[in-house]
Amino acid sequence: MSYAEYWEGSAELARYYREAYLLREKRRARLDDFNAWNAGRYIHEAVASIFCSTKEKQVPYPDKPFMELIEEQKRLTAEEKEEAQREAELQFHQNLMRRFSNNNTAGG
C-alpha cells in the first residue's frame, strides 16, 4: 500500500490490503509446511532403504523426485486410457465390418 493510498484513499482499502497479506502469509505457511513434510518423506525413504531388516523388504531409494514419479504415473495412466479407447474403437469397427460383410454375402 502506497503512502497516498493509505492517507488519501478509502479506509476500506487498508482492510483489503491486510486481508491480501494474511492470505499470502497463510499460503506461504502451507507451502513451507508441505515442503517440510516432503523433506520428511525423503528422509524416511532414505532411512528405510538403508536400515531395512531383510533384503526382501528393502526398498530402494527413489531415483526421481516424488512429484515427478506421480506425474509420470498419471501420464502412463492417460496413455493406457488412450490405448484402451483405441482398442475399443478398433473392435467396434471390426465388428461393424463383419456385420457389413455378412449382410452383403447373405443378401447377395
Secondary structure, 3 states (H helix, E strand, C coil): CCHHHHHHCCHHHHHHHHHHHHHHHHHHHHHHHHHHHHHHHHHHHHHHHHCCCCCCCCCCCCCCCHHHHHHHHHHHHHHHHHHHHHHHHHHHHHHHHHHHHHHHHHHC
